[in-house]
Amino acid sequence: MTTADVAAQREPSGASPASVGRTAPAGGALHRLDNRGTSCAIGLIRIQERLAAMPLGDTLEVVTRDRFAPYEVPIWVERHGLELTSQERRGFWLLASTTFRIRKTAEVPPPRA
């Protein structure tokens, strides 16, 4: 079995294999989620969906343009017992984006339907 096969098995349907399989700095696979087109409330639900499907020890990299995410995401991560390994802001004003790296250190329940 190749690395791409393993990544495809871990990734929920609809996600590209290129978004997983890389090694995260703390070990485990690095998954990516682009939330630049969603509001923070929907963005948090998408983060929770992705984390629920990931194995423990993997890292999720989330990119968002939501202006409240730098305040809400760290609080959400702490409440779920996860580890925020990095937070970086790039760009200027309306074009700015924030990138978070969240390491899954605890089980995350899937969002309610």
C-alpha contacts under 8 A as a table, 3 or more apart, distances in Angstrom:
res1	aa1	res2	aa2	distance
1	M	5	D	6.12
1	M	6	V	7.06
2	T	5	D	5.18
2	T	6	V	6.51
3	T	6	V	5.17
3	T	7	A	6.17
3	T	21	G	6.76
4	A	7	A	4.99
4	A	8	A	6.01
4	A	17	P	6.60
4	A	21	G	6.93
5	D	8	A	5.09
5	D	9	Q	6.27
6	V	9	Q	5.19
6	V	10	R	6.42
6	V	21	G	7.85
7	A	10	R	5.18
7	A	11	E	6.14
7	A	17	P	6.17
7	A	20	V	5.87
7	A	21	G	5.26
8	A	11	E	5.23
8	A	12	P	7.92
8	A	16	S	7.96
8	A	17	P	5.59
9	Q	12	P	7.75
10	R	53	A	7.56
10	R	54	M	6.80
11	E	15	A	6.44
11	E	16	S	7.93
11	E	17	P	7.29
11	E	20	V	7.36
11	E	53	A	7.61
11	E	54	M	7.72
12	P	15	A	6.19
12	P	50	R	7.82
12	P	53	A	7.11
15	A	19	S	7.17
16	S	19	S	5.62
16	S	20	V	7.79
17	P	20	V	5.71
17	P	21	G	7.48
18	A	21	G	7.30
19	S	30	L	7.79
19	S	31	H	5.67
19	S	32	R	5.29
19	S	33	L	7.87
20	V	29	A	6.53
20	V	30	L	5.56
20	V	31	H	4.54
20	V	32	R	6.69
21	G	29	A	5.30
21	G	30	L	6.16
21	G	31	H	7.23
22	R	29	A	5.48
22	R	30	L	5.20
22	R	31	H	7.69
23	T	27	G	6.11
23	T	28	G	5.80
23	T	29	A	4.71
23	T	30	L	5.52
24	A	27	G	5.13
24	A	28	G	5.71
24	A	29	A	5.44
24	A	30	L	4.81
24	A	58	D	7.17
24	A	59	T	6.15
27	G	57	G	6.97
27	G	58	D	7.10
28	G	57	G	5.45
28	G	58	D	4.47
28	G	59	T	6.86
29	A	57	G	7.88
29	A	58	D	4.93
29	A	59	T	6.26
30	L	58	D	6.13
30	L	59	T	4.93
30	L	60	L	5.90
30	L	61	E	7.02
31	H	58	D	7.52
31	H	59	T	6.12
31	H	60	L	4.72
31	H	61	E	6.04
32	R	60	L	5.68
32	R	61	E	4.71
32	R	62	V	6.01
33	L	47	I	7.63
33	L	60	L	7.17
33	L	61	E	6.11
33	L	62	V	4.81
33	L	63	V	6.48
34	D	37	G	7.85
34	D	62	V	5.93
34	D	63	V	5.06
34	D	64	T	6.59
35	N	38	T	5.46
35	N	39	S	7.97
35	N	43	G	5.96
35	N	62	V	6.72
35	N	63	V	5.59
35	N	64	T	4.70
35	N	65	R	7.36
36	R	63	V	6.20
36	R	64	T	4.22
36	R	65	R	4.90
36	R	66	D	7.16
36	R	97	S	7.51
37	G	64	T	7.55
37	G	65	R	7.41
38	T	42	I	6.25
38	T	43	G	5.78
38	T	64	T	7.74
38	T	66	D	7.51
39	S	42	I	5.57
39	S	43	G	5.82
39	S	66	D	6.00
40	C	43	G	4.61
40	C	44	L	5.94
40	C	66	D	5.87
40	C	68	F	6.93
40	C	69	A	6.05
40	C	72	E	8.00
41	A	44	L	5.32
41	A	45	I	6.62
42	I	45	I	5.10
42	I	46	R	6.30
43	G	46	R	5.07
43	G	47	I	6.18
44	L	47	I	4.98
44	L	48	Q	6.12
44	L	73	V	7.46
45	I	48	Q	5.04
45	I	49	E	6.18
45	I	111	P	6.52
46	R	49	E	5.08
46	R	50	R	6.22
47	I	50	R	5.22
47	I	51	L	6.07
47	I	62	V	7.76
48	Q	51	L	5.15
48	Q	52	A	5.99
48	Q	108	V	6.93
48	Q	109	P	7.53
48	Q	110	P	6.30
48	Q	111	P	6.45
49	E	52	A	5.27
49	E	53	A	6.57
49	E	110	P	5.48
49	E	111	P	6.30
50	R	53	A	5.36
50	R	54	M	6.46
51	L	54	M	5.10
51	L	60	L	7.27
51	L	104	K	6.98
51	L	108	V	6.37
52	A	107	E	6.96
52	A	108	V	4.95
52	A	109	P	5.71
52	A	110	P	5.28
53	A	110	P	7.93
54	M	58	D	6.76
54	M	104	K	7.82
55	P	58	D	6.09
55	P	104	K	7.54
56	L	104	K	5.31
56	L	105	T	5.80
56	L	106	A	6.69
56	L	107	E	7.17
57	G	103	R	6.35
57	G	104	K	5.34
57	G	105	T	5.89
58	D	103	R	5.90
58	D	104	K	5.75
59	T	101	R	6.44
59	T	102	I	5.45
59	T	103	R	4.23
59	T	104	K	6.09
60	L	100	F	7.92
60	L	101	R	5.59
60	L	102	I	5.11
60	L	103	R	6.33
60	L	104	K	7.73
61	E	99	T	6.81
61	E	100	F	5.59
61	E	101	R	4.43
61	E	102	I	6.40
62	V	99	T	5.53
62	V	100	F	5.13
62	V	101	R	6.41
62	V	102	I	7.93
63	V	97	S	6.64
63	V	98	T	5.71
63	V	99	T	4.45
63	V	100	F	6.54
64	T	69	A	7.39
64	T	97	S	5.46
64	T	98	T	5.43
64	T	99	T	6.56
65	R	69	A	7.87
65	R	95	L	7.40
65	R	96	A	6.18
65	R	97	S	4.39
65	R	98	T	6.26
66	D	69	A	5.48
66	D	97	S	7.50
67	R	70	P	7.01
68	F	71	Y	5.61
68	F	72	E	6.18
69	A	72	E	4.94
69	A	73	V	5.33
69	A	98	T	7.76
70	P	73	V	6.05
70	P	74	P	6.92
70	P	87	Q	7.95
70	P	98	T	7.14
71	Y	74	P	6.29
71	Y	75	I	6.94
72	E	75	I	5.36
72	E	76	W	6.15
73	V	76	W	5.01
73	V	77	V	6.03
74	P	77	V	5.07
74	P	78	E	6.19
74	P	84	L	6.84
75	I	78	E	5.17
75	I	79	R	6.21
76	W	79	R	5.16
76	W	80	H	6.39
77	V	80	H	5.33
77	V	81	G	6.41
77	V	82	L	5.27
77	V	83	E	6.69
77	V	84	L	6.71
77	V	102	I	7.55
78	E	81	G	5.16
78	E	82	L	5.90
78	E	83	E	7.14
78	E	84	L	7.98
79	R	82	L	7.72
80	H	106	A	7.48
80	H	108	V	6.93
81	G	105	T	7.01
81	G	106	A	6.03
82	L	102	I	6.95
82	L	103	R	6.23
82	L	104	K	5.52
82	L	105	T	5.21
82	L	106	A	6.02
83	E	102	I	5.69
83	E	103	R	5.09
83	E	104	K	6.69
83	E	105	T	6.57
84	L	87	Q	7.50
84	L	100	F	7.20
84	L	101	R	5.95
84	L	102	I	4.64
84	L	103	R	6.33
85	T	100	F	7.67
85	T	101	R	5.47
85	T	102	I	5.93
85	T	103	R	6.67
86	S	99	T	7.84
86	S	100	F	5.67
86	S	101	R	5.18
86	S	102	I	7.48
87	Q	98	T	6.92
87	Q	99	T	5.66
87	Q	100	F	4.57
87	Q	101	R	6.63
88	E	98	T	5.53
88	E	99	T	5.18
88	E	100	F	6.62
89	R	96	A	6.93
89	R	97	S	5.78
89	R	98	T	4.31
89	R	99	T	6.39
90	R	96	A	5.48
90	R	97	S	5.44
90	R	98	T	6.27
91	G	95	L	5.87
91	G	96	A	4.03
91	G	97	S	6.31
92	F	95	L	5.53
92	F	96	A	4.74
93	W	96	A	5.37
104	K	107	E	7.36
